[in-house]
Amino acid sequence: MQKKKSACDLALEHFDLHYKPVYDFLWPSIRVALLSKPKHCALINNFVSDRKQIDISLAERGAHDFIWTARERFVYKQSKDVNSSTLVDSTEGVGVQMAFFGFFG
């Protein structure tokens, strides 16, 4: 006798059947994200007048600036691979693009 599948298992099978062909190799990551606990984030407007105070307030609440961390890791990795003049050119636009995302906690 086969164990009866729960509604959740049936839904997961349906999602796998439908979305795996749509998202291909991205589907496993999307599936994990959908099944994980939600994470909160805050997007800081680059034109806010008191950015430093907002940063301090978010840090006190346990928020982490993941964009800054990612940029630092990127710069560190690039510094191992290229000389410093190329490093400045290769990361010039990254700060502007990454500053858009903000903090999460």
C-alpha positions as CSV (number, residue, x, y, z in Angstrom):
1,M,0.0,0.0,0.0
2,Q,1.4,3.4,-1.1
3,K,1.4,6.3,1.3
4,K,-1.1,9.0,0.4
5,K,0.6,12.3,-0.8
6,S,-0.2,15.5,1.1
7,A,-1.6,18.5,-0.7
8,C,1.8,20.2,-0.2
9,D,3.6,17.4,-2.0
10,L,1.1,17.4,-4.8
11,A,1.5,21.2,-5.2
12,L,5.3,20.8,-5.2
13,E,5.1,18.1,-7.9
14,H,2.8,20.4,-10.0
15,F,5.2,23.3,-9.6
16,D,8.2,21.2,-10.6
17,L,6.3,19.8,-13.6
18,H,5.2,23.2,-14.8
19,Y,8.0,25.6,-13.9
20,K,11.1,23.5,-14.4
21,P,10.7,23.6,-18.2
22,V,10.0,27.3,-18.0
23,Y,13.0,28.3,-15.8
24,D,15.3,25.5,-16.8
25,F,18.5,25.5,-14.7
26,L,17.3,28.5,-12.6
27,W,14.3,26.5,-11.2
28,P,16.2,24.7,-8.3
29,S,17.2,28.1,-6.9
30,I,13.8,29.6,-7.4
31,R,12.2,26.6,-5.7
32,V,14.5,26.9,-2.7
33,A,13.7,30.7,-2.5
34,L,10.0,30.0,-2.5
35,L,10.3,27.3,0.2
36,S,12.6,29.4,2.4
37,K,11.6,31.8,5.2
38,P,11.1,35.3,3.8
39,K,13.8,37.9,4.4
40,H,13.1,41.5,4.8
41,C,14.9,44.3,3.1
42,A,15.0,48.0,2.8
43,L,15.8,50.0,-0.3
44,I,17.5,53.3,0.6
45,N,16.8,56.3,-1.7
46,N,20.2,57.6,-2.9
47,F,18.8,61.2,-2.6
48,V,17.7,61.0,1.0
49,S,19.0,63.9,3.1
50,D,20.1,62.0,6.2
51,R,21.6,58.7,4.8
52,K,24.1,58.3,7.7
53,Q,21.3,58.3,10.3
54,I,19.2,55.8,8.3
55,D,22.3,53.5,8.0
56,I,22.9,53.7,11.8
57,S,19.2,53.1,12.6
58,L,19.1,50.0,10.3
59,A,22.4,48.7,11.8
60,E,21.0,49.0,15.3
61,R,18.0,46.8,14.2
62,G,20.4,44.1,12.9
63,A,20.3,45.0,9.2
64,H,23.3,44.2,7.1
65,D,24.5,46.1,4.0
66,F,24.9,43.1,1.7
67,I,25.6,45.3,-1.3
68,W,28.6,46.8,0.3
69,T,29.9,43.4,1.4
70,A,29.4,42.0,-2.1
71,R,31.2,45.0,-3.6
72,E,34.1,44.6,-1.2
73,R,34.4,40.9,-2.1
74,F,34.3,41.8,-5.8
75,V,37.1,44.4,-5.4
76,Y,39.2,42.0,-3.3
77,K,38.8,39.2,-5.9
78,Q,39.6,41.6,-8.7
79,S,42.7,42.9,-6.9
80,K,44.1,39.4,-6.9
81,D,43.5,39.0,-10.7
82,V,44.4,42.4,-12.2
83,N,46.6,45.4,-11.6
84,S,45.3,48.4,-9.8
85,S,44.7,50.6,-12.8
86,T,42.5,48.0,-14.4
87,L,40.7,47.5,-11.1
88,V,39.6,51.2,-10.9
89,D,38.2,50.9,-14.5
90,S,36.5,47.5,-13.9
91,T,34.7,48.6,-10.7
92,E,33.8,52.2,-11.6
93,G,30.2,51.5,-12.5
94,V,29.6,48.9,-9.9
95,G,29.2,51.3,-7.0
96,V,26.5,53.2,-8.7
97,Q,24.6,50.1,-9.8
98,M,25.0,48.3,-6.5
99,A,24.1,51.3,-4.2
100,F,20.6,51.0,-5.5
101,F,19.8,47.8,-3.5
102,G,20.3,48.9,0.1
103,F,20.0,46.8,3.3
104,F,18.3,43.7,4.6
105,G,17.9,42.4,8.1
